[in-house]
């Protein structure tokens, strides 16, 4: 069994990230579902679709839900899933985060969630600064 991944994003962002990850890795080692959110869509209907996708991809080890922006419609739909047992929700989805978790397909949900968070943070660089540079902002 393995953790399922659900991408809930604005438009085709989730689809594009999943396709890029598949091209880079050759295949997706975890079940990955995508839910595209468009402005005219009904949030309640989208929540129902998200819940259905969670049921489809949960193989017994839980579902890691990744969304692009906290507080946005996709993020709000994702957060409604927190009532489900064995569901973790993270906002700020980016490609380094997705690649990292797909490289650890056997990890349990909680550890996979931590891997995703660390990759999201570690994947952001100021390419004008030398490696190891620390700004005054933190």
N, C-alpha and C positions, 0 to 999 in steps of 0.2 A: 504494500500500500504506500501511498505518498500523499503529500499535501497538494490540494488543488489551488490554483491561482486564478483569481478573478480580477480583471482590469476594468474599472469603471471610469471612463474618461470623456472629456469633451470630444465630440466628433470621432474621427478615426485615429486619434492619438494612440489608444491602446492597441488597435489592430496594427498600426504601423510599427509600434515598438515590438510587439510579438513577432511580426514578420521579420523585422531586422534581427532580433535575437535568434530566430530560427535560421536565418541565413548565416549568421556568425557561428552558431554552434552546430549546424547541420541538422538538428532536430530539437524539438522541445521535450526535455526529459520529464517534465511534469505536465499534468493536464492544465491547460490555460484557456480560460473562457474570456470573452471580451463583451463589454456592454458599452455601446456608443450612445452618448447623450447629446441630443440636439435641442435647441431653444424651444421649439414648439411641442416637444414631447410632454406627456403627462407624467409627473414624478411618481404618482401612485402606481401607474402601469409599469414604469421602469423599475420600481422597487419589486413588483411582482416578478418581473423578468430576472432581476438580480437574484431573488430568492430561489427561483427555478434553476438558474445556472449554478448556484451554490449546491443545491441538491444533486445536480448532475455530476459535478466535478469532485464532490466530497467522497473519497474512497475510504473514509473511516479515520483519517488522520487530520482532518480539519481543512479549512480554507483560509488562505491569506488573500485579503482583498486589498488591492492597490488602486489608489485614485490619484488624480493629478493635483487638484487644488482643494485644500481643506476649506469648508465654508461655501463652496460652490454647489451647484445642483448635483454633479456627480459625487462630490464629497458627502453631501447630505444624504444621498441615496445609500452610499456605502455605509455611513454611520448608522443608518437604520438597521443594518444587519448585525450590529453589535449585540443585540438581544439573543442571537443564535449562539448555542454552545459551540466551542471549537472554531470560532471565527475570529481572526485578528485583522484589524483595519489600519492601514498606513496611508498617509497622504504625502504628496511630493514625488510621485512616481517619476523615475528617470531611467534611462537605458542602463547605466551602471548598476542600479538597484536590481533590475530585472535579470541582467546577465549573472550577477552574483548569486541570486537565489536559484537560478537554473543550473548553476554549477554545483549545487549542494542538494540534489534531489532526494537524498535519504534522511535529511535532518528533520527533526520534529518541528511542529508549528512554531513554538516559542523561540527556538534557536534560529530557525529560518527567518523569523520576523526580525531578530536582532541583526542577522547578516544583512538583511535588506536595508535596515536603518543605517548601519555602518557604511555600506556601499553608497547609499544616497549621499551621505556626508563626505565620504572620502573621494567621491567621483567629481567633486566640484573644485576647480583650480583656477587661480589667476595665472594665466600662462605668461604674463609679463614679468612675474616675480620668480626669483630662483626657488628651487625646491627647499622646503623647510622654512620659508619666509613666514613670519608671523606679523600680522598687521596689528595696529593699536586697537582695532575693533574686536580682537579676540582670536 
